[in-house]
Amino acid sequence: MIEQLFQIAKKKRVIELEILSSEAQNFSVQAYEGKLESYKKTNTNGIGVRGTFNGRTGYAYTERVQPEAFDNLIDMLISNASLMDEKEPMLEAKQESHWKDNGPVISEEEQIQLALELEAQAAKEEEVSSVSNSLVSSGRGKRQVTNSYGLNKIHESGLAMVYLSVIVKRGDDVETDGAYYTGDLSKFSPQSLIQEAVGKARRKLGGRPIATGNYPIIMDRKIVCSLLSTYSGIFSARNVLQGVSRLEGKLGAQLFGSLDLLDDPISGFERVPFDDEGVDTEKLYLVRDGVVHSYLHSLKSAAEMKQKPTGHGSRSYKGTVGIASHRLQLPNGSVSLTDLFSQMNNGLYLTDVQGLHSGTNTVSGDFSLAGQGFLIENGKISRPVKDITIASNFYDLFASIEGKANDFEFSPPGGSQFGAPSLLFPRISVSS
């Protein structure tokens, strides 16, 4: 099938061709009030092509993965190339590899029963007024990148996840929270996840604001991951070239205190052995000891900046090549979260934020977010806090880290993932 595409492209004078093919099978089930609220089973296949015609690069894609669709696919590529002004580079390497990361998956019937049982057990917990989400999902996928230079790389992967969120009520006070599990579902413990979700929701009950001021703050790992996700684009070489990143011209500059920030594509819930242009990935420090060490590059941005490609070309079979991180993370700390509370002594432990899309400026780094958490007094949790707004600047904040807990965790799976421990900062502006 792929060889036929190369033959058609050659006949139509497409001198370079890259093929990105994707196959995915996904299953998910959600329980609510003892019944199945949703049941989804999908199979998706697609082919995206990128090629050079008359010195210009064109793209096209199809979800009709059959030989009779290939002539039209290449014709669309040629037509789109005529609208472009430039030629994008491709990986000129004859490389072949095949990775398999398919984990164990229980049957669909077992996943349905698991969702129903999880919801039923969680609903029995004290102060739980309802279970807002009891979700079990699993999926398998195959990604292949080939080109006319002899590149042929394949990655097969599989993943399963359980997510639970609950609403707890005490008098007129209502709170919600959730927890997730990723891994072998045959080893999953429903009660452990229930206790985590219910416990997180319960401890929020009784929250109230604190006085406006500047506070030392410990930011929960979940929020750190969210901020990394929001601001990861500042390391994209494309954004640097377009002048929408403050890191333009800052390679070698000490901007982030003593921060270490790296992208390790072999870590996380799913490894990423190569990017969507076929470039092998490897561990890459973006910031080391506070010094900006590297940008994230596709083949095109690396050529424009005369730097080495980093394996961060990213696209779906439907899209064009962009740039994205794989497993962006801060290394784990060496002390417990409890010890970090003692180190801070008095301050705020921030556990939830809202408004990441509307309250952040990815160019300046400024952010203002609604927050929730706990007041820390004499090194211990004193009471829950809510209805507050925190404000700071990403660059300034991550240049002032004073401590890291040893509670490192990745954000939930799906595309780019972000990992971090909880962090101690000297101060942040809080208003109520």
DRENDO-1510 file (C-alpha; in Angstrom, 1 decimal, always signed):
<recs>
REC; n; res; u; v; w
REC; 1; MET; +0.0; +0.0; +0.0 .
REC; 2; ILE; +2.7; +2.5; +1.0 .
REC; 3; GLU; +4.9; +1.4; -2.0 .
REC; 4; GLN; +2.0; +2.1; -4.3 .
REC; 5; LEU; +1.7; +5.7; -3.0 .
REC; 6; PHE; +5.4; +6.2; -3.7 .
REC; 7; GLN; +5.0; +4.9; -7.2 .
REC; 8; ILE; +2.0; +7.2; -7.9 .
REC; 9; ALA; +3.8; +10.2; -6.5 .
REC; 10; LYS; +6.9; +9.5; -8.7 .
REC; 11; LYS; +4.7; +9.3; -11.8 .
REC; 12; LYS; +3.1; +12.6; -11.0 .
REC; 13; ARG; +6.6; +14.2; -10.5 .
REC; 14; VAL; +6.3; +14.6; -6.7 .
REC; 15; ILE; +10.1; +14.4; -6.0 .
REC; 16; GLU; +9.9; +13.8; -2.3 .
REC; 17; LEU; +7.1; +12.1; -0.3 .
REC; 18; GLU; +6.5; +11.6; +3.4 .
REC; 19; ILE; +3.7; +9.4; +4.6 .
REC; 20; LEU; +2.2; +9.6; +8.2 .
REC; 21; SER; -0.3; +6.8; +8.8 .
REC; 22; SER; -2.3; +6.4; +12.0 .
REC; 23; GLU; -4.5; +3.6; +13.3 .
REC; 24; ALA; -6.4; +3.7; +16.6 .
REC; 25; GLN; -9.0; +1.6; +18.4 .
REC; 26; ASN; -10.6; +3.2; +21.5 .
REC; 27; PHE; -13.2; +2.0; +24.0 .
REC; 28; SER; -14.7; +4.0; +26.9 .
REC; 29; VAL; -17.6; +3.5; +29.2 .
REC; 30; GLN; -19.1; +5.8; +31.8 .
REC; 31; ALA; -21.4; +4.9; +34.6 .
REC; 32; TYR; -24.0; +7.1; +36.4 .
REC; 33; GLU; -26.6; +6.2; +39.0 .
REC; 34; GLY; -26.1; +2.5; +38.4 .
REC; 35; LYS; -26.5; +2.6; +34.6 .
REC; 36; LEU; -24.3; +3.1; +31.6 .
REC; 37; GLU; -24.4; +6.8; +30.7 .
REC; 38; SER; -22.1; +6.5; +27.7 .
REC; 39; TYR; -20.6; +3.7; +25.7 .
REC; 40; LYS; -18.1; +4.5; +22.9 .
REC; 41; LYS; -16.2; +2.2; +20.6 .
REC; 42; THR; -14.3; +3.8; +17.8 .
REC; 43; ASN; -11.8; +2.7; +15.1 .
REC; 44; THR; -10.0; +5.5; +13.2 .
REC; 45; ASN; -7.5; +5.2; +10.3 .
REC; 46; GLY; -5.9; +7.9; +8.2 .
REC; 47; ILE; -3.0; +8.8; +6.0 .
REC; 48; GLY; -1.4; +12.2; +5.7 .
REC; 49; VAL; +1.1; +12.9; +3.0 .
REC; 50; ARG; +3.6; +15.7; +2.6 .
REC; 51; GLY; +5.5; +16.1; -0.6 .
REC; 52; THR; +7.5; +18.4; -2.9 .
REC; 53; PHE; +6.2; +19.5; -6.3 .
REC; 54; ASN; +7.9; +22.2; -8.4 .
REC; 55; GLY; +10.0; +23.2; -5.4 .
REC; 56; ARG; +7.1; +23.7; -3.1 .
REC; 57; THR; +5.7; +21.6; -0.2 .
REC; 58; GLY; +2.1; +20.4; -0.2 .
REC; 59; TYR; +0.0; +18.5; +2.2 .
REC; 60; ALA; -3.1; +16.2; +1.8 .
REC; 61; TYR; -4.9; +13.5; +3.8 .
REC; 62; THR; -7.5; +10.8; +3.5 .
REC; 63; GLU; -9.4; +8.5; +5.7 .
REC; 64; ARG; -10.2; +6.2; +2.8 .
REC; 65; VAL; -7.2; +4.0; +3.3 .
REC; 66; GLN; -7.7; +2.1; +0.0 .
REC; 67; PRO; -5.6; +2.1; -3.2 .
REC; 68; GLU; -8.4; +3.6; -5.3 .
REC; 69; ALA; -8.1; +6.8; -3.2 .
REC; 70; PHE; -4.4; +7.3; -3.7 .
REC; 71; ASP; -4.4; +9.0; -7.1 .
REC; 72; ASN; -6.7; +11.7; -5.8 .
REC; 73; LEU; -4.7; +12.0; -2.6 .
REC; 74; ILE; -1.5; +12.9; -4.6 .
REC; 75; ASP; -3.5; +15.2; -6.8 .
REC; 76; MET; -4.6; +17.1; -3.7 .
REC; 77; LEU; -1.0; +17.4; -2.5 .
REC; 78; ILE; +0.0; +18.8; -5.9 .
REC; 79; SER; -2.8; +21.3; -5.8 .
REC; 80; ASN; -2.0; +22.4; -2.3 .
REC; 81; ALA; +1.7; +22.8; -3.1 .
REC; 82; SER; +0.8; +25.3; -5.8 .
REC; 83; LEU; -0.6; +27.6; -3.0 .
REC; 84; MET; +2.6; +27.4; -0.9 .
REC; 85; ASP; +5.7; +29.7; -1.1 .
REC; 86; GLU; +8.4; +27.4; +0.3 .
REC; 87; LYS; +9.8; +23.9; +0.5 .
REC; 88; GLU; +10.0; +22.2; +3.9 .
REC; 89; PRO; +12.8; +19.8; +4.6 .
REC; 90; MET; +12.4; +16.1; +5.2 .
REC; 91; LEU; +14.5; +13.6; +7.0 .
REC; 92; GLU; +17.0; +12.4; +4.4 .
REC; 93; ALA; +17.9; +9.1; +6.1 .
REC; 94; LYS; +17.4; +5.5; +5.4 .
REC; 95; GLN; +16.3; +4.2; +8.9 .
REC; 96; GLU; +14.0; +1.4; +9.9 .
REC; 97; SER; +12.7; +0.6; +13.4 .
REC; 98; HIS; +9.6; -0.9; +15.1 .
REC; 99; TRP; +8.7; -0.3; +18.7 .
REC; 100; LYS; +5.9; -2.2; +20.5 .
REC; 101; ASP; +4.5; -0.9; +23.8 .
REC; 102; ASN; +1.2; -2.7; +24.0 .
REC; 103; GLY; +0.2; -3.3; +27.7 .
REC; 104; PRO; -2.3; -5.7; +29.0 .
REC; 105; VAL; -6.0; -4.8; +28.6 .
REC; 106; ILE; -9.0; -6.5; +30.2 .
REC; 107; SER; -12.1; -7.3; +28.2 .
REC; 108; GLU; -14.8; -4.7; +27.3 .
REC; 109; GLU; -17.3; -6.5; +29.5 .
REC; 110; GLU; -14.9; -6.3; +32.4 .
REC; 111; GLN; -14.4; -2.6; +31.8 .
REC; 112; ILE; -18.1; -2.1; +31.9 .
REC; 113; GLN; -18.4; -3.9; +35.2 .
REC; 114; LEU; -15.5; -2.0; +36.6 .
REC; 115; ALA; -17.1; +1.4; +35.8 .
REC; 116; LEU; -20.4; +0.3; +37.4 .
REC; 117; GLU; -18.8; -1.2; +40.5 .
REC; 118; LEU; -16.6; +1.9; +41.0 .
REC; 119; GLU; -19.6; +4.2; +40.8 .
REC; 120; ALA; -21.6; +2.0; +43.2 .
REC; 121; GLN; -18.9; +1.8; +45.8 .
REC; 122; ALA; -18.0; +5.5; +45.6 .
REC; 123; ALA; -21.7; +6.4; +46.1 .
REC; 124; LYS; -21.8; +4.6; +49.4 .
REC; 125; GLU; -19.0; +6.7; +50.9 .
REC; 126; GLU; -20.0; +9.0; +53.8 .
REC; 127; GLU; -20.8; +12.6; +52.6 .
REC; 128; VAL; -20.7; +11.7; +48.9 .
REC; 129; SER; -23.9; +13.2; +47.5 .
REC; 130; SER; -23.3; +11.9; +44.0 .
REC; 131; VAL; -20.6; +10.4; +41.7 .
REC; 132; SER; -20.2; +12.9; +38.8 .
REC; 133; ASN; -17.9; +10.7; +36.7 .
REC; 134; SER; -16.9; +7.0; +36.8 .
REC; 135; LEU; -15.0; +6.4; +33.5 .
REC; 136; VAL; -13.0; +3.5; +32.2 .
REC; 137; SER; -11.2; +3.8; +28.9 .
REC; 138; SER; -8.6; +1.9; +26.9 .
REC; 139; GLY; -7.0; +2.2; +23.5 .
REC; 140; ARG; -4.4; +0.9; +21.1 .
REC; 141; GLY; -2.7; +2.7; +18.4 .
REC; 142; LYS; -0.2; +2.4; +15.6 .
REC; 143; ARG; +1.8; +5.3; +14.1 .
REC; 144; GLN; +4.1; +4.9; +11.0 .
REC; 145; VAL; +6.3; +7.5; +9.3 .
REC; 146; THR; +7.9; +6.6; +6.0 .
REC; 147; ASN; +9.4; +8.7; +3.2 .
REC; 148; SER; +11.0; +8.4; -0.2 .
REC; 149; TYR; +14.6; +8.5; +1.3 .
REC; 150; GLY; +14.0; +5.0; +2.9 .
REC; 151; LEU; +12.7; +6.1; +6.3 .
REC; 152; ASN; +10.3; +3.6; +7.9 .
REC; 153; LYS; +9.5; +3.8; +11.6 .
REC; 154; ILE; +6.6; +2.2; +13.4 .
REC; 155; HIS; +5.3; +2.6; +17.0 .
REC; 156; GLU; +2.5; +0.5; +18.5 .
REC; 157; SER; +1.2; +1.4; +21.9 .
REC; 158; GLY; -1.7; +0.8; +24.2 .
REC; 159; LEU; -3.0; +2.4; +27.4 .
REC; 160; ALA; -5.9; +2.0; +29.9 .
REC; 161; MET; -7.2; +4.6; +32.4 .
REC; 162; VAL; -9.8; +4.9; +35.1 .
REC; 163; TYR; -11.2; +8.3; +36.2 .
REC; 164; LEU; -13.4; +9.0; +39.2 .
REC; 165; SER; -14.9; +12.3; +40.4 .
REC; 166; VAL; -17.2; +12.8; +43.3 .
REC; 167; ILE; -19.4; +15.5; +44.9 .
REC; 168; VAL; -19.3; +15.7; +48.7 .
REC; 169; LYS; -21.7; +17.7; +50.8 .
REC; 170; ARG; -21.7; +18.7; +54.5 .
REC; 171; GLY; -24.7; +20.9; +55.4 .
REC; 172; ASP; -24.8; +23.6; +52.7 .
REC; 173; ASP; -21.1; +23.2; +51.8 .
REC; 174; VAL; -20.5; +21.3; +48.6 .
REC; 175; GLU; -17.1; +20.4; +47.0 .
REC; 176; THR; -15.9; +18.2; +44.2 .
REC; 177; ASP; -12.7; +16.5; +43.2 .
REC; 178; GLY; -11.3; +13.5; +41.3 .
REC; 179; ALA; -8.5; +11.0; +40.8 .
REC; 180; TYR; -7.3; +8.8; +38.1 .
REC; 181; TYR; -5.4; +5.5; +37.6 .
REC; 182; THR; -3.3; +4.5; +34.5 .
REC; 183; GLY; -1.9; +1.1; +34.0 .
REC; 184; ASP; -2.8; -2.6; +34.1 .
REC; 185; LEU; -6.6; -2.7; +34.9 .
REC; 186; SER; -6.3; -6.3; +36.2 .
REC; 187; LYS; -4.3; -4.9; +39.1 .
REC; 188; PHE; -6.5; -1.9; +39.7 .
REC; 189; SER; -7.8; -1.3; +43.3 .
REC; 190; PRO; -11.2; +0.6; +43.2 .
REC; 191; GLN; -11.1; +1.4; +46.9 .
REC; 192; SER; -7.8; +3.1; +46.7 .
REC; 193; LEU; -9.0; +5.4; +43.9 .
REC; 194; ILE; -12.2; +6.1; +45.8 .
REC; 195; GLN; -10.4; +7.1; +49.0 .
REC; 196; GLU; -8.1; +9.4; +47.0 .
REC; 197; ALA; -11.0; +11.2; +45.2 .
REC; 198; VAL; -13.3; +11.4; +48.2 .
REC; 199; GLY; -10.5; +12.5; +50.5 .
REC; 200; LYS; -9.4; +15.3; +48.2 .
REC; 201; ALA; -13.0; +16.6; +48.0 .
REC; 202; ARG; -13.7; +16.3; +51.7 .
REC; 203; ARG; -10.7; +18.2; +52.8 .
REC; 204; LYS; -11.9; +21.2; +50.8 .
REC; 205; LEU; -15.1; +21.5; +52.9 .
REC; 206; GLY; -15.3; +24.6; +55.0 .
REC; 207; GLY; -13.0; +26.7; +52.9 .
REC; 208; ARG; -13.0; +30.5; +53.2 .
REC; 209; PRO; -10.8; +33.3; +51.9 .
REC; 210; ILE; -7.6; +34.6; +53.5 .
REC; 211; ALA; -6.5; +38.3; +53.8 .
REC; 212; THR; -5.1; +40.0; +50.7 .
REC; 213; GLY; -1.3; +40.0; +50.7 .
REC; 214; ASN; +1.9; +38.3; +49.6 .
REC; 215; TYR; +2.4; +34.8; +50.8 .
REC; 216; PRO; +5.0; +32.1; +50.7 .
REC; 217; ILE; +3.4; +29.3; +48.6 .
REC; 218; ILE; +3.7; +25.6; +47.9 .
REC; 219; MET; +2.2; +24.9; +44.6 .
REC; 220; ASP; +0.8; +21.4; +44.2 .
REC; 221; ARG; +2.4; +19.3; +41.4 .
REC; 222; LYS; -0.9; +19.3; +39.5 .
REC; 223; ILE; -0.8; +23.1; +39.1 .
REC; 224; VAL; +2.9; +23.1; +38.2 .
REC; 225; CYS; +2.1; +20.6; +35.4 .
REC; 226; SER; -0.8; +22.9; +34.2 .
REC; 227; LEU; +1.5; +25.9; +34.1 .
REC; 228; LEU; +4.2; +23.9; +32.2 .
REC; 229; SER; +1.5; +23.0; +29.7 .
REC; 230; THR; +0.3; +26.5; +29.3 .
REC; 231; TYR; +3.7; +28.1; +28.9 .
REC; 232; SER; +5.6; +25.2; +27.1 .
REC; 233; GLY; +5.1; +27.1; +23.8 .
REC; 234; ILE; +7.8; +29.6; +24.9 .
REC; 235; PHE; +10.4; +27.0; +24.1 .
REC; 236; SER; +9.1; +26.4; +20.6 .
REC; 237; ALA; +11.6; +27.5; +18.0 .
REC; 238; ARG; +8.7; +28.5; +15.7 .
REC; 239; ASN; +7.4; +30.9; +18.4 .
REC; 240; VAL; +10.9; +32.2; +18.8 .
REC; 241; LEU; +11.2; +32.8; +15.1 .
REC; 242; GLN; +7.8; +34.6; +15.0 .
REC; 243; GLY; +8.8; +36.9; +17.9 .
REC; 244; VAL; +6.1; +35.7; +20.3 .
REC; 245; SER; +8.5; +34.2; +22.9 .
REC; 246; ARG; +10.5; +36.1; +25.4 .
REC; 247; LEU; +13.3; +33.5; +24.9 .
REC; 248; GLU; +14.3; +35.0; +21.5 .
REC; 249; GLY; +18.1; +35.4; +21.5 .
REC; 250; LYS; +18.3; +34.0; +25.1 .
REC; 251; LEU; +20.2; +30.7; +24.5 .
REC; 252; GLY; +22.9; +30.7; +27.2 .
REC; 253; ALA; +21.2; +33.3; +29.3 .
REC; 254; GLN; +20.6; +32.7; +33.1 .
REC; 255; LEU; +16.8; +33.4; +33.3 .
REC; 256; PHE; +15.4; +30.8; +35.6 .
REC; 257; GLY; +17.5; +30.8; +38.8 .
REC; 258; SER; +18.6; +27.2; +39.4 .
REC; 259; LEU; +15.8; +25.5; +37.5 .
REC; 260; ASP; +16.3; +22.3; +35.6 .
REC; 261; LEU; +13.7; +21.6; +32.9 .
REC; 262; LEU; +13.9; +18.7; +30.5 .
REC; 263; ASP; +11.9; +16.8; +27.9 .
REC; 264; ASP; +12.4; +13.0; +28.3 .
REC; 265; PRO; +10.3; +11.2; +25.7 .
REC; 266; ILE; +11.0; +7.8; +27.1 .
REC; 267; SER; +9.3; +8.6; +30.4 .
REC; 268; GLY; +5.6; +9.2; +31.2 .
REC; 269; PHE; +2.8; +6.8; +30.5 .
REC; 270; GLU; +3.7; +6.2; +26.9 .
REC; 271; ARG; +7.1; +6.7; +25.4 .
REC; 272; VAL; +7.7; +8.6; +22.1 .
REC; 273; PRO; +10.6; +7.0; +20.2 .
REC; 274; PHE; +10.4; +9.3; +17.2 .
REC; 275; ASP; +8.5; +12.5; +16.2 .
REC; 276; ASP; +6.0; +12.9; +13.4 .
REC; 277; GLU; +8.8; +13.6; +10.9 .
REC; 278; GLY; +10.6; +10.4; +11.8 .
REC; 279; VAL; +13.4; +12.1; +13.8 .
REC; 280; ASP; +14.5; +9.9; +16.8 .
REC; 281; THR; +13.9; +11.5; +20.1 .
REC; 282; GLU; +16.2; +11.8; +23.1 .
REC; 283; LYS; +16.4; +13.4; +26.5 .
REC; 284; LEU; +16.8; +17.1; +26.1 .
REC; 285; TYR; +17.5; +19.8; +28.7 .
REC; 286; LEU; +15.7; +23.0; +27.8 .
REC; 287; VAL; +16.9; +24.7; +31.0 .
REC; 288; ARG; +19.9; +23.5; +33.1 .
REC; 289; ASP; +20.9; +25.3; +36.3 .
REC; 290; GLY; +18.7; +28.2; +35.3 .
REC; 291; VAL; +20.4; +28.6; +31.9 .
REC; 292; VAL; +18.3; +28.4; +28.7 .
REC; 293; HIS; +20.0; +25.4; +27.0 .
REC; 294; SER; +17.8; +24.6; +23.9 .
REC; 295; TYR; +14.7; +25.3; +22.0 .
REC; 296; LEU; +12.3; +22.7; +20.7 .
REC; 297; HIS; +12.9; +22.1; +17.0 .
REC; 298; SER; +11.2; +20.6; +13.9 .
REC; 299; LEU; +13.3; +20.0; +10.8 .
REC; 300; LYS; +12.2; +23.3; +9.4 .
REC; 301; SER; +13.0; +25.5; +12.4 .
REC; 302; ALA; +16.3; +23.8; +12.9 .
REC; 303; ALA; +17.3; +24.5; +9.3 .
REC; 304; GLU; +16.2; +28.2; +9.7 .
REC; 305; MET; +18.1; +28.7; +12.9 .
REC; 306; LYS; +21.1; +26.5; +11.8 .
REC; 307; GLN; +20.7; +24.3; +14.8 .
REC; 308; LYS; +20.3; +20.6; +15.4 .
REC; 309; PRO; +16.8; +19.1; +15.1 .
REC; 310; THR; +15.5; +17.9; +18.5 .
REC; 311; GLY; +12.8; +15.5; +17.4 .
REC; 312; HIS; +9.8; +17.7; +18.2 .
REC; 313; GLY; +8.0; +18.0; +14.9 .
REC; 314; SER; +4.4; +17.3; +15.6 .
REC; 315; ARG; +1.3; +16.8; +13.4 .
REC; 316; SER; -1.7; +14.6; +13.0 .
REC; 317; TYR; -2.3; +12.9; +9.6 .
REC; 318; LYS; -4.8; +15.8; +9.0 .
REC; 319; GLY; -2.4; +18.6; +9.8 .
REC; 320; THR; +0.8; +20.4; +8.9 .
REC; 321; VAL; +4.0; +20.1; +11.0 .
REC; 322; GLY; +4.1; +22.2; +14.2 .
REC; 323; ILE; +6.3; +21.9; +17.3 .
REC; 324; ALA; +5.3; +20.3; +20.6 .
REC; 325; SER; +7.0; +18.9; +23.7 .
REC; 326; HIS; +6.7; +15.2; +24.5 .
REC; 327; ARG; +7.3; +14.7; +28.3 .
REC; 328; LEU; +8.3; +18.1; +29.6 .
REC; 329; GLN; +9.2; +17.9; +33.3 .
REC; 330; LEU; +11.0; +19.2; +36.4 .
REC; 331; PRO; +13.1; +16.6; +38.2 .
REC; 332; ASN; +11.8; +15.2; +41.5 .
REC; 333; GLY; +12.7; +16.7; +44.8 .
REC; 334; SER; +14.3; +14.9; +47.8 .
REC; 335; VAL; +12.0; +15.9; +50.8 .
REC; 336; SER; +8.4; +14.9; +51.6 .
REC; 337; LEU; +5.5; +17.3; +51.1 .
REC; 338; THR; +5.2; +17.4; +54.9 .
REC; 339; ASP; +8.8; +18.5; +55.3 .
REC; 340; LEU; +8.2; +21.1; +52.7 .
REC; 341; PHE; +5.4; +22.5; +54.8 .
REC; 342; SER; +7.8; +22.7; +57.7 .
REC; 343; GLN; +10.3; +24.5; +55.6 .
REC; 344; MET; +7.8; +27.1; +54.6 .
REC; 345; ASN; +6.3; +27.3; +58.1 .
REC; 346; ASN; +3.6; +29.8; +57.4 .
REC; 347; GLY; +2.0; +30.3; +54.0 .
REC; 348; LEU; -0.4; +28.9; +51.4 .
REC; 349; TYR; -0.6; +25.4; +49.9 .
REC; 350; LEU; -2.3; +25.9; +46.5 .
REC; 351; THR; -4.1; +22.8; +45.2 .
REC; 352; ASP; -6.5; +24.0; +42.5 .
REC; 353; VAL; -6.6; +26.9; +40.0 .
REC; 354; GLN; -9.2; +28.0; +37.4 .
REC; 355; GLY; -8.9; +30.2; +34.4 .
REC; 356; LEU; -5.7; +28.9; +32.7 .
REC; 357; HIS; -7.1; +29.8; +29.3 .
REC; 358; SER; -8.3; +33.2; +30.0 .
REC; 359; GLY; -6.1; +34.3; +32.9 .
REC; 360; THR; -2.7; +33.7; +31.3 .
REC; 361; ASN; -0.5; +35.7; +28.9 .
REC; 362; THR; +1.9; +33.3; +27.2 .
REC; 363; VAL; +4.0; +36.2; +25.7 .
REC; 364; SER; +4.6; +38.3; +28.9 .
REC; 365; GLY; +4.3; +35.3; +31.3 .
REC; 366; ASP; +1.8; +37.1; +33.5 .
REC; 367; PHE; -1.1; +35.2; +35.0 .
REC; 368; SER; -4.0; +35.8; +37.3 .
REC; 369; LEU; -6.0; +32.7; +38.4 .
REC; 370; ALA; -8.8; +31.8; +40.8 .
REC; 371; GLY; -7.4; +29.5; +43.4 .
REC; 372; GLN; -8.1; +27.1; +46.2 .
REC; 373; GLY; -6.0; +25.4; +48.8 .
REC; 374; PHE; -5.0; +25.4; +52.4 .
REC; 375; LEU; -3.5; +27.8; +54.9 .
REC; 376; ILE; -0.3; +26.5; +56.5 .
REC; 377; GLU; +0.5; +27.6; +60.0 .
REC; 378; ASN; +3.6; +26.5; +62.0 .
REC; 379; GLY; +4.4; +23.9; +59.3 .
REC; 380; LYS; +1.0; +22.2; +59.3 .
REC; 381; ILE; -2.3; +22.4; +57.4 .
REC; 382; SER; -4.5; +24.8; +59.4 .
REC; 383; ARG; -7.7; +25.1; +57.3 .
REC; 384; PRO; -9.1; +25.1; +53.7 .
REC; 385; VAL; -9.0; +28.3; +51.6 .
REC; 386; LYS; -11.1; +29.2; +48.7 .
REC; 387; ASP; -12.4; +32.3; +46.8 .
REC; 388; ILE; -9.0; +33.8; +46.3 .
REC; 389; THR; -7.1; +35.0; +43.2 .
REC; 390; ILE; -3.4; +34.5; +42.7 .
REC; 391; ALA; -1.2; +36.6; +40.4 .
REC; 392; SER; +2.4; +36.3; +39.3 .
REC; 393; ASN; +4.7; +35.9; +36.3 .
REC; 394; PHE; +5.8; +32.5; +35.0 .
REC; 395; TYR; +9.4; +33.7; +34.4 .
REC; 396; ASP; +9.8; +35.3; +37.8 .
REC; 397; LEU; +8.1; +32.5; +39.6 .
REC; 398; PHE; +10.2; +29.7; +38.2 .
REC; 399; ALA; +13.4; +31.6; +38.7 .
REC; 400; SER; +12.6; +31.7; +42.5 .
REC; 401; ILE; +12.0; +28.0; +43.4 .
REC; 402; GLU; +13.2; +27.4; +47.0 .
REC; 403; GLY; +12.3; +23.8; +47.5 .
REC; 404; LYS; +10.9; +20.6; +45.8 .
REC; 405; ALA; +8.9; +17.8; +47.3 .
REC; 406; ASN; +9.5; +14.1; +46.3 .
REC; 407; ASP; +6.0; +13.7; +45.0 .
REC; 408; PHE; +6.7; +13.8; +41.3 .
REC; 409; GLU; +3.7; +12.9; +39.0 .
REC; 410; PHE; +2.8; +13.2; +35.4 .
REC; 411; SER; -0.4; +14.8; +34.1 .
REC; 412; PRO; -3.0; +12.4; +32.7 .
REC; 413; PRO; -2.1; +10.8; +29.4 .
REC; 414; GLY; -3.0; +12.2; +26.1 .
REC; 415; GLY; -0.6; +14.0; +23.6 .
REC; 416; SER; +2.1; +16.0; +25.4 .
REC; 417; GLN; +2.5; +15.1; +29.0 .
REC; 418; PHE; +3.9; +17.2; +31.8 .
REC; 419; GLY; +5.6; +16.1; +35.0 .
REC; 420; ALA; +6.6; +17.8; +38.2 .
REC; 421; PRO; +6.8; +17.7; +42.0 .
REC; 422; SER; +5.2; +20.2; +44.3 .
REC; 423; LEU; +7.3; +23.4; +44.5 .
REC; 424; LEU; +8.0; +26.0; +47.2 .
REC; 425; PHE; +8.1; +29.6; +46.1 .
REC; 426; PRO; +9.0; +32.6; +48.4 .
REC; 427; ARG; +6.0; +34.7; +47.7 .
REC; 428; ILE; +3.0; +35.2; +45.5 .
REC; 429; SER; +0.3; +37.9; +45.4 .
REC; 430; VAL; -3.1; +36.7; +46.8 .
REC; 431; SER; -6.3; +38.7; +46.8 .
REC; 432; SER; -9.8; +37.8; +48.0 .
</recs>
